[in-house]
């Protein structure tokens, strides 16, 4: 099956668990709660200058954003040599952390209804292209081989390379690294699936669903930068279930941070005004792990924190969950 296939199967099954987290959030929070948020302290991180696979990074106030390279040289002419980029695919010092901020792009969403399949599908595909335009150039600039993900968007349900979508009792989309495809059911996301409440029953504004697709796109970034393979190897090496869950939370919270980066990059054109931003922050404070369910995505307060980290800090190295204090990834 291979590493990528096994990872795909794991991520497919993790998608089924995520709906339980959303359900718990929705049940524990009153529907009459105002959609406001109180600012939280956002940690500040600068990447380690080391490029070794096993660095000893710390979470500290600002340090210089610099990593040394050890490129090999390839002779192109008798008098000119072209450096070859050496990529770091580790979790803690991955080359992606050097990519910096996403460009500010125009990506107007319009008035699409999340309860209309054709409108929501069109919006997902449109914003997906905007994500390509945002992530592609900054990754390629670092020598990362970029290719966009594919999409399979069904009105009801379908069968993908990593399993059925939505999974039984689930309404969440999922990313399958086996074929680099994001799978989603518009009806499940908007209206729910069985006893699973949909995102549209928590926040009816389309920005909520699109931000979740930006999270899935974050998994694609993790995949093409080698982090997903590194995460899977670390999971296999972990001798305890608690250790595996801790790694899963870091993976998921990083994808949420990347999603926050992208939503901020299109905020002026999408648009995400002050009111909608508050609703978006509130939304991410409603989803996460709850007692009785697997602790694989992080507490609601940390989902909120990492989405805001991506939004407010806006640079890839600020999404390095792998060196963050355990309290922020619990």
Residue pairs with C-beta under 8 A, 6 or more apart in sequence:
1 9
3 229
3 232
3 233
4 177
4 178
4 229
5 178
6 232
7 177
7 178
7 228
7 229
7 231
7 232
8 161
8 162
8 176
8 177
8 178
8 179
9 162
9 163
10 232
11 162
11 174
11 175
11 176
11 177
11 219
12 160
12 162
12 163
12 167
12 174
12 176
13 163
13 167
14 174
14 248
14 252
14 296
15 165
15 166
15 167
15 170
15 172
15 173
15 174
16 167
16 168
16 169
16 170
16 172
17 293
17 294
17 296
17 297
18 170
18 172
18 287
18 297
19 166
19 167
19 169
19 170
19 171
19 172
19 193
19 196
20 169
20 196
20 293
21 287
21 288
21 289
21 290
21 293
21 297
22 171
22 172
22 196
22 197
22 199
22 202
22 286
22 287
23 195
23 196
23 197
24 290
24 292
24 293
25 202
25 286
25 287
25 288
25 290
25 300
26 197
26 201
26 202
26 286
28 290
29 286
35 203
35 278
35 279
35 282
35 283
36 278
36 282
37 278
37 281
37 282
37 285
37 304
40 301
40 304
40 305
40 308
42 305
42 308
42 309
42 312
42 313
43 59
43 309
43 324
43 325
43 328
44 60
44 61
44 62
44 313
44 318
45 59
45 60
45 317
45 318
45 320
45 323
45 324
46 60
46 62
46 63
46 64
46 65
46 317
47 57
47 65
47 67
47 93
47 97
47 98
47 317
47 320
48 55
48 56
48 57
48 67
48 92
48 93
48 323
49 64
49 66
49 67
49 68
50 56
50 57
50 67
50 68
50 93
51 67
51 68
51 69
51 70
51 88
51 93
52 90
52 93
53 88
53 90
53 93
54 90
55 90
55 92
55 93
57 92
57 93
57 320
57 323
58 323
59 323
59 324
59 325
65 98
65 317
67 88
67 93
67 97
67 98
69 85
69 86
70 86
71 83
71 84
71 85
71 86
72 83
72 84
72 86
73 81
73 82
73 83
73 84
74 81
74 82
74 83
74 84
75 81
75 82
76 82
85 142
85 143
87 95
87 142
87 143
87 144
87 225
87 226
88 94
88 95
89 95
89 225
89 226
89 227
89 229
89 230
90 226
90 227
90 230
91 227
91 230
91 231
91 234
91 250
91 322
92 320
92 322
92 323
94 225
94 226
94 227
94 230
95 142
95 143
95 144
95 225
96 139
96 142
96 144
96 221
96 225
96 227
96 316
97 316
97 317
97 320
98 142
98 316
98 317
99 138
99 139
99 141
99 142
99 144
99 316
100 138
100 315
100 316
100 317
101 138
101 261
101 265
101 314
101 315
101 316
102 134
102 135
102 138
102 261
102 262
102 264
102 265
102 314
103 133
103 134
103 137
103 138
103 265
104 265
104 266
104 268
105 130
105 133
105 134
105 265
105 266
105 269
106 266
106 269
107 126
107 127
107 130
107 266
107 269
107 270
108 269
108 270
108 271
109 123
109 126
109 127
109 206
109 207
109 210
109 270
110 123
112 119
112 120
112 122
112 123
112 206
113 119
113 120
113 206
114 120
114 186
114 189
114 190
114 199
114 200
114 204
114 206
114 209
115 190
115 191
115 200
117 155
117 186
117 187
120 186
120 189
120 190
120 206
120 209
121 153
121 155
121 186
123 206
123 210
124 151
124 153
124 184
124 186
124 209
124 210
124 213
125 151
125 153
127 210
127 213
127 214
127 266
128 148
128 149
128 151
128 182
128 213
128 217
129 148
130 266
131 214
131 217
131 262
132 148
134 262
134 265
134 266
135 146
135 217
135 221
135 262
136 146
136 148
138 316
139 146
139 221
139 224
139 225
140 146
144 224
144 225
145 224
146 224
147 180
147 224
149 175
149 180
149 181
149 182
149 217
149 220
150 179
150 180
150 181
150 182
151 181
151 182
151 183
151 184
152 158
152 160
152 165
152 181
152 182
152 183
152 184
153 183
153 184
153 185
153 186
154 165
154 183
154 184
154 185
154 186
155 185
155 186
155 187
156 185
156 187
156 188
157 164
157 165
157 166
157 185
157 188
158 164
158 165
158 183
158 185
159 165
160 174
160 176
160 181
160 183
161 176
161 178
161 179
161 181
162 174
162 176
162 178
162 183
163 174
165 173
165 174
165 183
165 184
165 185
166 172
166 173
166 185
166 188
166 193
167 174
168 194
169 193
169 194
169 195
169 196
170 188
170 193
170 196
171 185
171 188
171 189
171 192
171 193
171 196
171 197
171 198
171 199
172 188
172 189
172 212
173 182
173 183
173 184
173 185
173 189
173 212
173 213
173 216
174 182
174 183
174 184
174 216
175 181
175 182
175 183
175 216
175 217
175 219
175 220
175 223
176 182
176 183
177 219
177 223
177 228
180 220
180 223
180 224
182 213
182 216
182 217
182 220
184 213
184 216
185 193
187 193
187 198
188 196
188 198
189 198
189 199
189 200
189 209
189 212
190 198
190 199
190 200
190 209
191 198
191 200
191 201
192 198
192 200
192 201
199 208
199 209
199 212
200 208
200 209
202 208
202 283
202 286
203 279
203 280
203 282
203 283
205 276
205 279
207 263
207 270
207 272
207 276
207 279
207 280
208 279
208 280
208 283
210 263
211 259
211 260
211 263
211 280
211 283
211 284
211 307
212 259
214 258
214 259
214 260
214 262
214 263
215 255
215 256
215 258
215 259
216 255
217 258
217 259
217 262
218 254
218 255
218 256
218 257
218 258
218 259
219 228
219 251
219 255
221 255
221 258
222 228
222 231
222 251
222 254
222 255
222 258
227 251
227 254
228 251
231 247
231 250
231 251
234 247
235 244
235 247
235 248
238 244
238 247
245 294
245 295
245 296
246 326
246 329
248 296
248 297
249 289
249 295
249 296
249 297
249 298
249 302
249 321
249 329
249 330
250 321
250 322
250 324
250 329
251 321
252 296
252 297
252 298
253 297
253 298
253 302
253 303
253 306
253 321
253 329
254 306
254 319
254 320
254 321
254 322
256 284
256 303
256 306
256 307
256 310
257 306
257 307
257 309
257 310
257 318
257 319
257 321
258 310
258 316
258 319
259 307
259 310
260 306
260 307
260 308
260 309
260 310
260 311
261 310
261 311
261 314
261 315
261 316
261 319
262 310
263 270
263 272
263 280
263 310
263 311
264 272
264 310
264 311
264 312
264 314
265 314
266 272
267 277
272 280
277 311
280 307
281 304
281 307
281 308
281 311
284 300
284 303
284 304
284 307
284 308
285 300
285 301
285 303
285 304
286 300
287 297
287 300
287 303
288 297
288 298
288 299
288 300
288 301
288 302
288 303
289 295
289 296
289 297
289 298
289 299
289 300
295 330
297 303
298 306
298 329
298 330
299 330
302 328
302 329
302 330
305 328
306 319
306 321
306 328
309 318
309 319
310 318
310 319
321 328
321 329
